[in-house]
Amino acid sequence: MAVFLNQVMALESALDSVVDTGTDEELFIASYLQGHVAVIAKPMEVEPGASLPLLNEKVLSSLHSAFDNNELESGDQKRVLALWQSLVGDLNGSNNS
């Protein structure tokens, strides 16, 4: 559980850092993604089986549902997914080091 909480904190920190360093577009993408992550990760923090792969699955499902409802334009959808995949990849890479 501690590993999962550390991973969530790392995700939140990475998304928060966009406020300091990102362009307006990057800020929009990070904020959109942060909303999905917060809604999904918070309740998972008390689940015994919480893990990064499960969070990834739930976030992707949430994003695809939102995209199916035309919440974002196609280009923004791709940028949100790319950012999410990058963040998860970074965390997976740091776990394998």
N, CA, C and O of each residue as an XYZ file, in Angstrom:
388
protein
N       0.826     -1.200      0.000
C       0.000      0.000      0.000
C       0.866      1.257      0.000
O       0.539      2.240     -0.665
N       1.962      1.225      0.741
C       2.840      2.397      0.792
C       3.413      2.709     -0.584
O       3.582      3.875     -0.941
N       3.711      1.672     -1.353
C       4.245      1.873     -2.702
C       3.209      2.599     -3.552
O       3.539      3.545     -4.268
N       1.967      2.158     -3.471
C       0.905      2.797     -4.260
C       0.745      4.265     -3.857
O       0.634      5.131     -4.725
N       0.733      4.551     -2.569
C       0.587      5.932     -2.118
C       1.740      6.794     -2.611
O       1.531      7.943     -3.000
N       2.946      6.258     -2.600
C       4.102      6.993     -3.120
C       3.960      7.246     -4.616
O       4.328      8.313     -5.106
N       3.430      6.268     -5.339
C       3.232      6.432     -6.776
C       2.182      7.510     -7.060
O       2.355      8.323     -7.968
N       1.112      7.518     -6.294
C       0.072      8.543     -6.468
C       0.660      9.916     -6.171
O       0.396     10.875     -6.896
N       1.453     10.017     -5.112
C       2.085     11.305     -4.786
C       3.028     11.748     -5.899
O       3.104     12.938     -6.206
N       3.743     10.811     -6.504
C       4.642     11.144     -7.610
C       3.849     11.630     -8.824
O       4.257     12.578     -9.494
N       2.726     10.987     -9.106
C       1.858     11.421    -10.208
C       1.346     12.831     -9.959
O       1.398     13.688    -10.841
N       0.853     13.060     -8.751
C       0.320     14.379     -8.414
C       1.405     15.444     -8.512
O       1.159     16.546     -9.002
N       2.591     15.115     -8.050
C       3.708     16.062     -8.104
C       4.076     16.397     -9.553
O       4.311     17.557     -9.892
N       4.122     15.372    -10.394
C       4.462     15.590    -11.805
C       3.399     16.461    -12.475
O       3.734     17.356    -13.252
N       2.147     16.214    -12.189
C       1.073     17.024    -12.780
C       1.104     18.448    -12.224
O       0.872     19.408    -12.960
N       1.386     18.586    -10.938
C       1.481     19.921    -10.334
C       2.631     20.725    -10.926
O       2.538     21.947    -11.043
N       3.705     20.052    -11.296
C       4.878     20.764    -11.809
C       4.595     21.472    -13.131
O       5.303     22.409    -13.500
N       3.569     21.029    -13.837
C       3.201     21.669    -15.104
C       2.774     23.119    -14.860
O       2.946     23.975    -15.729
N       2.219     23.390    -13.681
C       1.798     24.749    -13.350
C       3.003     25.691    -13.398
O       2.887     26.835    -13.835
N       4.144     25.207    -12.951
C       5.341     26.037    -12.899
C       6.081     26.113    -14.230
O       6.689     27.135    -14.548
N       6.029     25.043    -15.001
C       6.894     24.970    -16.176
C       6.173     24.860    -17.510
O       6.791     25.046    -18.558
N       4.881     24.562    -17.493
C       4.186     24.251    -18.734
C       3.588     25.447    -19.449
O       3.404     26.522    -18.878
N       3.293     25.221    -20.711
C       2.566     26.201    -21.511
C       1.087     26.163    -21.113
O       0.668     25.300    -20.342
N       0.312     27.093    -21.638
C      -1.127     27.085    -21.349
C      -1.766     25.773    -21.796
O      -2.617     25.222    -21.098
N      -1.358     25.280    -22.952
C      -1.914     24.024    -23.464
C      -1.533     22.860    -22.555
O      -2.373     22.017    -22.239
N      -0.273     22.810    -22.134
C       0.178     21.741    -21.240
C      -0.547     21.817    -19.897
O      -0.877     20.790    -19.303
N      -0.789     23.022    -19.430
C      -1.526     23.208    -18.176
C      -2.948     22.675    -18.315
O      -3.453     22.009    -17.411
N      -3.591     22.962    -19.435
C      -4.945     22.456    -19.678
C      -4.960     20.930    -19.677
O      -5.806     20.314    -19.028
N      -4.027     20.323    -20.402
C      -3.959     18.858    -20.509
C      -3.691     18.242    -19.142
O      -4.356     17.281    -18.756
N      -2.727     18.784    -18.409
C      -2.381     18.249    -17.087
C      -3.546     18.405    -16.106
O      -3.816     17.503    -15.312
N      -4.224     19.532    -16.160
C      -5.356     19.769    -15.260
C      -6.498     18.802    -15.559
O      -7.128     18.265    -14.648
N      -6.751     18.593    -16.833
C      -7.804     17.646    -17.225
C      -7.474     16.259    -16.698
O      -8.321     15.595    -16.102
N      -6.246     15.828    -16.919
C      -5.818     14.504    -16.467
C      -5.836     14.425    -14.946
O      -6.243     13.410    -14.380
N      -5.401     15.477    -14.292
C      -5.360     15.498    -12.833
C      -6.759     15.284    -12.238
O      -6.907     14.629    -11.207
N      -7.764     15.832    -12.884
C      -9.133     15.633    -12.414
C      -9.530     14.168    -12.431
O     -10.129     13.673    -11.476
N      -9.202     13.479    -13.500
C      -9.521     12.051    -13.591
C      -8.736     11.263    -12.553
O      -9.296     10.408    -11.867
N      -7.451     11.546    -12.435
C      -6.596     10.803    -11.503
C      -7.077     11.002    -10.069
O      -7.159     10.039     -9.307
N      -7.392     12.228     -9.698
C      -7.815     12.507     -8.322
C      -9.095     11.757     -7.958
O      -9.202     11.182     -6.875
N     -10.058     11.770     -8.871
C     -11.338     11.115     -8.596
C     -11.166      9.604     -8.455
O     -11.879      8.967     -7.680
N     -10.240      9.042     -9.188
C     -10.048      7.593     -9.170
C      -9.071      7.163     -8.074
O      -9.324      6.181     -7.377
N      -7.978      7.873     -7.915
C      -6.927      7.448     -6.990
C      -7.336      7.586     -5.528
O      -6.997      6.730     -4.711
N      -8.057      8.647     -5.189
C      -8.382      8.896     -3.781
C      -9.094      7.710     -3.142
O      -8.643      7.234     -2.100
N     -10.194      7.208     -3.722
C     -10.851      6.057     -3.085
C      -9.987      4.793     -3.104
O     -10.127      3.929     -2.238
N      -9.103      4.689     -4.082
C      -8.232      3.512     -4.157
C      -7.217      3.483     -3.021
O      -6.711      2.416     -2.675
N      -6.914      4.636     -2.440
C      -5.897      4.712     -1.395
C      -6.248      3.870     -0.175
O      -5.364      3.532      0.613
N      -7.504      3.530     -0.007
C      -7.912      2.702      1.130
C      -8.233      1.261      0.722
O      -8.624      0.450      1.562
N      -8.068      0.945     -0.558
C      -8.322     -0.416     -1.030
C      -7.059     -1.265     -0.846
O      -5.970     -0.839     -1.229
N      -7.195     -2.452     -0.268
C      -6.011     -3.285     -0.042
C      -5.302     -3.709     -1.330
O      -4.086     -3.899     -1.316
N      -6.011     -3.860     -2.417
C      -5.402     -4.316     -3.667
C      -4.966     -3.205     -4.600
O      -4.704     -3.449     -5.778
N      -4.887     -1.993     -4.086
C      -4.537     -0.852     -4.936
C      -3.134     -1.009     -5.505
O      -2.196     -1.401     -4.810
N      -3.020     -0.688     -6.803
C      -1.728     -0.816     -7.481
C      -1.704      0.137     -8.672
O      -2.741      0.609     -9.136
N      -0.501      0.403     -9.147
C      -0.364      1.244    -10.328
C      -1.050      0.625    -11.550
O      -1.729      1.346    -12.281
N      -0.901     -0.685    -11.802
C      -1.617     -1.252    -12.957
C      -3.139     -1.094    -12.857
O      -3.803     -0.831    -13.860
N      -3.684     -1.252    -11.659
C      -5.133     -1.081    -11.492
C      -5.526      0.384    -11.684
O      -6.541      0.675    -12.317
N      -4.729      1.306    -11.142
C      -4.991      2.731    -11.359
C      -4.935      3.052    -12.843
O      -5.798      3.762    -13.358
N      -3.932      2.539    -13.528
C      -3.794      2.763    -14.968
C      -5.044      2.283    -15.705
O      -5.579      2.991    -16.558
N      -5.501      1.092    -15.376
C      -6.683      0.527    -16.023
C      -7.906      1.414    -15.788
O      -8.669      1.686    -16.715
N      -8.084      1.860    -14.553
C      -9.256      2.676    -14.219
C      -9.179      4.067    -14.857
O     -10.189      4.586    -15.333
N      -8.002      4.663    -14.867
C      -7.857      5.988    -15.481
C      -8.099      5.893    -16.986
O      -8.803      6.727    -17.554
N      -7.521      4.885    -17.630
C      -7.743      4.724    -19.076
C      -9.221      4.518    -19.392
O      -9.735      5.077    -20.361
N      -9.898      3.727    -18.584
C     -11.329      3.503    -18.784
C     -12.113      4.809    -18.630
O     -13.015      5.099    -19.415
N     -11.759      5.586    -17.615
C     -12.421      6.868    -17.387
C     -12.170      7.831    -18.549
O     -13.088      8.499    -19.025
N     -10.925      7.892    -18.991
C     -10.585      8.774    -20.109
C     -11.329      8.375    -21.374
O     -11.887      9.228    -22.064
N     -11.339      7.081    -21.680
C     -12.012      6.634    -22.906
C     -13.520      6.902    -22.840
O     -14.138      7.240    -23.850
N     -14.103      6.751    -21.657
C     -15.529      7.081    -21.503
C     -15.765      8.564    -21.765
O     -16.719      8.946    -22.442
N     -14.879      9.389    -21.217
C     -15.002     10.837    -21.435
C     -14.819     11.179    -22.907
O     -15.544     12.013    -23.449
N     -13.857     10.539    -23.548
C     -13.603     10.803    -24.966
C     -14.781     10.345    -25.817
O     -15.127     10.992    -26.806
N     -15.397      9.229    -25.432
C     -16.579      8.749    -26.162
C     -17.728      9.749    -26.064
O     -18.597      9.799    -26.935
N     -17.723     10.548    -24.989
C     -18.742     11.598    -24.811
C     -18.295     12.926    -25.404
O     -18.893     13.969    -25.141
N     -17.237     12.875    -26.209
C     -16.723     14.063    -26.901
C     -16.337     15.200    -25.957
O     -16.567     16.371    -26.257
N     -15.742     14.842    -24.804
C     -15.323     15.875    -23.858
C     -14.146     16.690    -24.371
O     -13.992     17.852    -23.996
N     -13.323     16.106    -25.211
C     -12.154     16.806    -25.756
C     -12.060     16.575    -27.254
O     -12.578     15.592    -27.784
N     -11.394     17.493    -27.920
C     -11.113     17.302    -29.337
C     -10.061     16.205    -29.489
O      -9.326     15.903    -28.549
N      -9.997     15.623    -30.661
C      -9.110     14.492    -30.932
C      -7.647     14.781    -30.564
O      -6.985     13.943    -29.951
N      -7.155     15.941    -30.931
C      -5.765     16.280    -30.630
C      -5.502     16.354    -29.140
O      -4.461     15.900    -28.665
N      -6.445     16.925    -28.399
C      -6.299     17.001    -26.945
C      -6.403     15.615    -26.312
O      -5.703     15.318    -25.343
N      -7.276     14.768    -26.859
C      -7.370     13.397    -26.364
C      -6.019     12.700    -26.474
O      -5.577     12.034    -25.537
N      -5.368     12.856    -27.622
C      -4.068     12.221    -27.834
C      -3.020     12.766    -26.874
O      -2.180     12.016    -26.376
N      -3.068     14.070    -26.614
C      -2.098     14.672    -25.687
C      -2.335     14.195    -24.255
O      -1.378     13.953    -23.519
N      -3.602     14.059    -23.852
C      -3.917     13.555    -22.511
C      -3.408     12.117    -22.367
O      -2.756     11.776    -21.380
N      -3.710     11.287    -23.354
C      -3.253      9.894    -23.296
C      -1.734      9.798    -23.306
O      -1.157      8.981    -22.587
N      -1.088     10.622    -24.110
C       0.381     10.599    -24.171
C       0.984     11.006    -22.826
O       1.951     10.397    -22.369
N       0.422     12.020    -22.201
C       0.926     12.448    -20.893
C       0.726     11.343    -19.866
O       1.639     11.042    -19.098
N      -0.448     10.741    -19.843
C      -0.725      9.674    -18.886
C       0.237      8.500    -19.103
O       0.816      7.982    -18.149
N       0.400      8.090    -20.349
C       1.292      6.964    -20.640
C       2.728      7.291    -20.257
O       3.457      6.418    -19.786
N       3.138      8.529    -20.451
C       4.477      8.957    -20.068
C       4.655      8.895    -18.553
O       5.669      8.395    -18.065
N       3.675      9.399    -17.813
C       3.754      9.390    -16.351
C       3.803      7.970    -15.805
O       4.612      7.665    -14.929
N       2.939      7.105    -16.321
C       2.916      5.712    -15.864
C       4.217      5.017    -16.259
O       4.772      4.242    -15.480
N       4.701      5.296    -17.471
C       5.968      4.709    -17.913
C       7.126      5.142    -17.039
O       8.003      4.339    -16.721
N       7.134      6.423    -16.642
C       8.187      6.908    -15.758
C       8.155      6.183    -14.425
O       9.198      5.803    -13.895
N       6.956      5.991    -13.882
C       6.824      5.285    -12.603
C       7.229      3.825    -12.738
O       7.906      3.281    -11.866
N       6.816      3.192    -13.827
C       7.211      1.785    -14.048
C       8.720      1.671    -14.188
O       9.325      0.722    -13.689
N       9.329      2.639    -14.866
C      10.780      2.633    -15.038
C      11.507      2.810    -13.723
O      12.537      2.178    -13.489
N      10.974      3.670    -12.857
C      11.641      3.905    -11.572
C      11.482      2.708    -10.651
O      12.290      2.514     -9.743
N      10.448      1.899    -10.873
C      10.260      0.697    -10.046
C      11.192     -0.421    -10.486
O      11.485     -1.331     -9.710
N      11.658     -0.358    -11.725
C      12.512     -1.429    -12.249
C      13.977     -1.120    -12.089
O      14.814     -1.957    -12.427
N      14.326      0.062    -11.581
C      15.733      0.430    -11.472
C      16.381     -0.237    -10.293
O      17.571     -0.039    -10.048
